[in-house]
């Protein structure tokens, strides 16, 4: 009986070995077919560009799908980064950044595209330099690139090529000044309809203390004297400040009249506490080369200054900010921060 049991166990074991061997052979066959397909693709690419690295115009044609496929081939199949770059026609440095985790194309670039489209819907289009600046601020905010090394024109051209199906460079229509300052009925209706939706969704109509308006205003420090009456032979003088400079103030307040202490932007390289001497309690400020506000300063205003003076807030009781300043100062980093802190920014 024992011998019969032993023989049965041996028979079952042999059957299992044969089955495993068959599955292994089938798997190896699939791997060989895959390797041959990869080699064929690599050979085709090399034949098109013999003994020459892939040119930049070809590299700019890759799509997010190709990048994702190359990434999966490296992670799931163990393909070398250089080979995946050639097989899938993806720039080597871009692919290496993706593999090393320095750049997450799928989510971060999508946010850039969504931001550009959102601002375009508001009637504000980014120029090439503004797009580069906006994207550079975003990667600095994500701590993926130092502030001293902004993105380049080459990044811009690659970005526009990758996302050519979603965004494109267009020439804005020329409008006379009085028409540009005016708004169509459709635009006004759309704005207030969106605002009403936000107010209704969070019941903010009954919470005026949670509704804030923020604006910025630049002041010229040069005094332009008015005309005076005098003797025809007299030369009358008036003291002015010399070279003209601009100082910007960012101000805010809520619907019940509570104001946020002012935030000044002075021209210069280094902020001096003496510049705020005589200001009201809570007054703060910063500096820029021109004395005008910018993306970095407005982000600092919101994160370090504004946030100190608003009432308590949470997901059910958010803060609504109606912003009347320059739309380009509303960066992706600011919107990400605001979303995480239950602050709604209405442009």
Protein Blocks (a to p, Z undefined) as FASTA:
>chain_A
ZZmmmmmmmmmmmmmmmmmmmmmmmmmmmmmmmmmmmmmmmmmmmmmmghiacdfklmmm
pcfklmmmmmmmmmmnopafklmmmmnopafklmmmmmnopacfklmmmmmmmmmmmmmm
nopacdfklmmmmmmmmmmmnopacfklccdfklmmmmmmmmmmmgccdddddddfklmm
pccfklmmmmmmmmmmmmmmnopmmmmmlpccdddddddfbdcdddddddfkbccdddde
bjaddddddddddfkopacddddddedjbdcfklmgoiaehiacdddfkopacfklmmmm
mmmmmmmmcccddfklccddddfbdfklmcfklmmmmmmnopacdZZ
